[in-house]
């Protein structure tokens, strides 16, 4: 799988300038009761960002240093720098994202969502800046070209899997889903035959490849997810500023964000 880590600094600087211009314009109207979310962020000096509590394709935490890394960490840092504030990351289960935004615990959230996700219905969302896929890990030689091969079988599912993706699996006749939060248990149960496959995101799939004689395939039949930034309703102008950053970021080929073709190529290259 491809792993590209750094954004082009010149492009980032352009993003900073663009967002600074917009946010400064927005902040001038705060005295009239407009753009309170922007004024509040700048007043407290912190951009609170709800983030996935496990690694994703575009976001991860270094186990040794504790540093947050990846494209989405870069984006969050860019937005915070443009606002002139620091970043505070708030790890959360994706089920907690909407709550943290609606209660004011977080200013924005990052991660991948589906078009039919309740998060899209209950939050503002940015322009899509990447595509994500769900993968199925099986013993080598068991080819799951379509999730329908798991009819009347037990399949493991990551606790981080979006509810909408889990619902796709329930379209398989007689399937039984068993949820896992520990990758080591998944490896043992795949080898022991307790589960026929394990459905998860890319980071977990990569870990499992290193743990046993497994293979990874695209979970055909489970919908694609999109990478977006989320904000509570009422933060319209903040989101407009964020979208400027993302759209400029997307005008030229970028490092680190998997396109649809790249994601599929990565699957083909897996052992």
N, C-alpha and C positions, 0 to 999 in steps of 0.2 A: 504494500500500500504506500501511496505517496505521503510524505510528511514535510510540508514546506512551512517554515515558521515565521519569517520576517516580512513585514510590509516595506514597501519602498518609502524611505524617509521623505523624499521630495513630495511624493503624492500625499503623505500624511500632513506635511506642512501646508499644502494647498487646502486640505480639508479643514485644518485648524483655522486658517484665515477666513474661509467661507463661513464656517459655523460661528466664529467670533463676530463677524459682521452682522449676521442674522440675530444672534442672541443679544448683542449690544443694542440693536434696534428694538428688540422685544422688551428688554429691561427698562428702556426709557419710558414705557407706558405703564409700568407697575404702579406708579403713584395714582393712576386712575382706576386701579382695581383689576388690571389686566395682567396676565402672565404671572400669577402668584407662584406657580410651581417653580418657575425659573428664578424668581426673586428669592424664594425660600431656599432653594439649593445654594444660591450664591451667598445668602445671608449666613447659613450654617457652615458653609465652606466644605461641604461633603456631598458627593453624588453617591447615593445608596443604590447598589446594584444587586438585585436578586440573581443568583447564578445556580446552575445545576450542582447538586452535592456529590455528583460523580463525574468522571471525565467524559467529555464528548469529543467529537471529531475536531471541533474548533475551539475547545476550551478545556483546560486541565490545570491541576495544581501540582507543582513539583513536590514530591513526597519528602525530599531532603530539605529544601529551602523554604517550602511553603508558598513560594512565589506562584502567582497565577500567570499562565502562559496561553498562547494561541491567538488566533485572529480576533476572537471576540474580546479577549482581554485587551488587545491593542485598540479595538474600537472603543471600548469603555474608557480607556485611558485617554484617547483622543478627544472624546466628548467632554470628559472632566477637565482636561487641560484647556480646552476652548472656553469652558465656563469659568476657569480660574479656580477650580476647587480640587480636592483630593477625592480618591475613589475608596469607598468602603464596600467590600464584597459581603453579601449575605447568602451563604449557601442554604439551599432549600430544595425540597422535593418539588418537582414540577407542579404537583397538586396544590402547593402552597403559593405559587406565583401570583395568581389572581388575588388571593387574600392579602398578600403583602403589598400589592399595588393599591388595592381598594382601601385598605386601612391606613395607608400612608407610611408604612414601615419601609417601603422601597420606592425609589423614584422611577426606576426602569428595571426591566428584567431582560436577560438574554437567554437564548436557547432555540431549539428547533420545535416547530409546531406544525400541525396539519391544518389544511384549509377548513376542515370540518371540526376543528378543536373548539371547545367551549372558551378557551383563552382568546381566540380570535373574535368570538362573539361578545366577550366581556371586557376587552381591553383595546386600546389603540395599538396598531402594529406598524412597523416601518416597512419600507421597501425590502423585498426579499434579497438577501445578499449571498445565498448559497443553498445548495440542495443536499439533503441527507437521506440515507436509506437505512432500512432495517435488514439485518442479516440473520441467517440461520446457521448454527454450528452443528455438525453431525460427525459421527465416526467416519473415517475415510472409507470411501466406497459406497456410502449411502447418499444417493443423489436426490436432492429435494428441489427439482426444477420448478415445482409449484407446491404451495402449502397444502394442496389437496392430498398429497401423498401421506399426510399425517392423519388421515381419517381413522377413527377408532384407536388412536395412539395417545400416549401422554407426552406432552411437550413442555419443556421448561421455558419460562418467560422471565426476563429481567424485571425487577421491581421498578426500574426506571422507564420501562416501555410506556409510551403514551396510551391512555385508555382507548383512544380511537384505533390504535394499531392492534391492541389486544382484542378489540371487538371484531376486527377483520379475521382474526384466527378462529373466532367462534362460528364463522361461516363454514368451517370444515366439519363434516358430519362426524359426530361421536368423539370429537377431540376433547381431551382433558388437559387443562393448563395447570402447571405447578410453578409458583413464583419463587424466585431465588434472589437473594441479596449477596450471596457469597460465591465467588467464581470457583473456589476450590471444591465446593459441594457439587457444582455443576459438572466439573470434570469427572469426579467420582461417579456421579449418576449416569453420565453419558457412557462411560466405560462399563459400568455395571448393568447397563440396559434398563435402568429405571425410567429414563426418558429417551425418546427417539431423536430429539433435537433440542436446541436451545435458541430462542429468538432474542436478539439483543442489538445494541448499537456497536459501531466499529471498534471502540477501544476495548470492550470486553471480548469481542471476537478475536482481536489481535492477541490478547492475553491467553485465551484458550488455545490458540495455535501453538503457543510456546509450552503448553502444559501437557500435551498429549498428541496422539496420532489422529488429529481431527482435520476437517476441511470446512471451509466457509463459503457459503453461496448467498446470492441475493435472495431475500425472502419474497419471491414473486407472489403477488396476491395481497401483500401488505403495503398500504399506501406510502408514498414518499412524504417526507417532511421538509419544511422550508425553514431556513435560518432567518430569524427576524429579531428586532428589538421590540419589547412591549412596554407600554406606558399606560397609566390609568386614564380613564375618560376625564377630560378637563385639561390635559396636558397637550392640547392640539398644537400650539405654537412651538413648544419644545420638540415635539415629534417632527414638525416641519423642518426645524433646524437640523435634527438628526438625519432626516432624509436627504438633506443637501450633502452631508458628509458621505452617506452611503452611495448616493447616486454618482457623485464624483469618483468615489472609490471604484465604482463599477464601469466607468467609462473606458478604462484600459484594462488589459489582462492583469489579474492580481495574483499574488502569491498566497497560498494557504487556503483559499476557498475552493472546495471541490465543486466543479460543474457536474451536470448530469452525466455527461460522457465520461468525465474523469472518474466519477464514482463507480460506473459500470466497468471501466477498464481496471480499476483496482480489484474488483471482485474476480475478474478473469485472471489476474496475476497471482491470486492466492494459491498456495499449494493444494 
